[in-house]
Amino acid sequence: MNDSFRPMFSKEPVSEKNGVIYYGSEFEGDQFDEKDAESWTSGGKFMHRWRNKGLSDKYRNEVYMDLCRKADDLKLPIMDIASGPGLGLLPDIYSFNTKSRILAADGCPLIAEKWSEFLNENEPSADISFASFNAADMPIFSDSVDVITSNIGFSSLRYAGADNMLGIREAFRVLKHGGYIFTIENEFEDNNVVQKVFDLWGRENWFKNNKLSWRERFEQAGFVIEQEKLHLRRDDNDFELGEIAASFGLEIIMVYKAFILRKF
């Protein structure tokens, strides 16, 4: 780990291996096993993601790339939360500036371990450090982080409390005054349609407590929203709830938005 990040941490890690620090968050986020890791490494998913960094596609569109450029333009150390197997926004930010100082954090230790190994082998000059901790309970001092990035990171936190506020409040706490968040998050376009699907399905709506929009959550946490742009609208009928909706002749639309937030 780059020594410039170590003073941010308020607790000693449970363990450290090859410069990756672990805080015992094995059960606090999406978890993966060695079969998943095989698909990332020998299966080529990490290599595909890394080779295509900075290249546009349907998801990494103009709005997405503009957000990454703006994060890089600050020339400040970056911490990405809930980076996941795709490593959040970091590969694309790195494609604009190979001198970026970056900390990738995820609740799953295997993600941190395998990405660190991959980069040590394939891009050893990259100044990308790794840590495994719960983004809803960060072992980091208040007012100590310059920039946070997220690509559906806040949206995917498992134990973020009512209306997914814990991760956002933690991000506000650890950011320095004047610090930024660059994030893409998703939400249902119409919660009434979602409720109708659950009613027809005869199941309890497990999204019923998510009543706030991301704009409302960010403002409630204390952030000033400097940018809110539509990233894309997507028919999400390719996952279980979407398939159930389609069986009733309904369509669930997921909206992705790119935000720039600032803490004053």
Secondary structure in CASP SS format (residue, H / E / C, confidence):
PFRMAT SS
TARGET T0000
AUTHOR 0000-0000-0000
METHOD secondary structure of the structure
MODEL  1
M C 1.00
N C 1.00
D C 1.00
S C 1.00
F C 1.00
R H 1.00
P H 1.00
M H 1.00
F E 1.00
S C 1.00
K C 1.00
E C 1.00
P C 1.00
V C 1.00
S E 1.00
E E 1.00
K E 1.00
N C 1.00
G C 1.00
V E 1.00
I E 1.00
Y E 1.00
Y C 1.00
G C 1.00
S C 1.00
E C 1.00
F C 1.00
E C 1.00
G C 1.00
D C 1.00
Q C 1.00
F C 1.00
D C 1.00
E H 1.00
K H 1.00
D H 1.00
A H 1.00
E H 1.00
S H 1.00
W H 1.00
T C 1.00
S C 1.00
G C 1.00
G C 1.00
K H 1.00
F H 1.00
M H 1.00
H H 1.00
R H 1.00
W H 1.00
R H 1.00
N C 1.00
K C 1.00
G C 1.00
L C 1.00
S C 1.00
D C 1.00
K C 1.00
Y C 1.00
R C 1.00
N C 1.00
E H 1.00
V H 1.00
Y H 1.00
M H 1.00
D H 1.00
L H 1.00
C H 1.00
R H 1.00
K H 1.00
A H 1.00
D H 1.00
D H 1.00
L C 1.00
K C 1.00
L C 1.00
P C 1.00
I E 1.00
M E 1.00
D E 1.00
I C 1.00
A C 1.00
S C 1.00
G C 1.00
P C 1.00
G C 1.00
L C 1.00
G C 1.00
L C 1.00
L H 1.00
P H 1.00
D H 1.00
I H 1.00
Y H 1.00
S H 1.00
F H 1.00
N C 1.00
T C 1.00
K C 1.00
S C 1.00
R C 1.00
I E 1.00
L E 1.00
A E 1.00
A E 1.00
D C 1.00
G C 1.00
C C 1.00
P H 1.00
L H 1.00
I H 1.00
A H 1.00
E H 1.00
K H 1.00
W H 1.00
S H 1.00
E H 1.00
F H 1.00
L H 1.00
N H 1.00
E H 1.00
N H 1.00
E C 1.00
P C 1.00
S C 1.00
A C 1.00
D C 1.00
I E 1.00
S E 1.00
F E 1.00
A E 1.00
S E 1.00
F C 1.00
N C 1.00
A C 1.00
A C 1.00
D C 1.00
M C 1.00
P C 1.00
I E 1.00
F C 1.00
S C 1.00
D C 1.00
S C 1.00
V E 1.00
D E 1.00
V E 1.00
I E 1.00
T E 1.00
S E 1.00
N E 1.00
I C 1.00
G H 1.00
F H 1.00
S H 1.00
S H 1.00
L C 1.00
R C 1.00
Y C 1.00
A C 1.00
G C 1.00
A H 1.00
D H 1.00
N H 1.00
M H 1.00
L H 1.00
G H 1.00
I H 1.00
R H 1.00
E H 1.00
A H 1.00
F H 1.00
R H 1.00
V H 1.00
L E 1.00
K E 1.00
H E 1.00
G E 1.00
G E 1.00
Y E 1.00
I E 1.00
F E 1.00
T E 1.00
I E 1.00
E E 1.00
N E 1.00
E E 1.00
F E 1.00
E C 1.00
D C 1.00
N H 1.00
N H 1.00
V H 1.00
V H 1.00
Q H 1.00
K H 1.00
V H 1.00
F H 1.00
D H 1.00
L H 1.00
W H 1.00
G C 1.00
R C 1.00
E C 1.00
N C 1.00
W C 1.00
F C 1.00
K C 1.00
N C 1.00
N C 1.00
K C 1.00
L C 1.00
S C 1.00
W H 1.00
R H 1.00
E H 1.00
R H 1.00
F H 1.00
E H 1.00
Q H 1.00
A H 1.00
G C 1.00
F C 1.00
V E 1.00
I E 1.00
E E 1.00
Q E 1.00
E E 1.00
K E 1.00
L E 1.00
H E 1.00
L E 1.00
R E 1.00
R E 1.00
D E 1.00
D C 1.00
N C 1.00
D C 1.00
F C 1.00
E H 1.00
L H 1.00
G H 1.00
E H 1.00
I H 1.00
A H 1.00
A H 1.00
S H 1.00
F C 1.00
G C 1.00
L C 1.00
E C 1.00
I C 1.00
I E 1.00
M E 1.00
V E 1.00
Y E 1.00
K E 1.00
A E 1.00
F E 1.00
I E 1.00
L E 1.00
R E 1.00
K C 1.00
F C 1.00
END
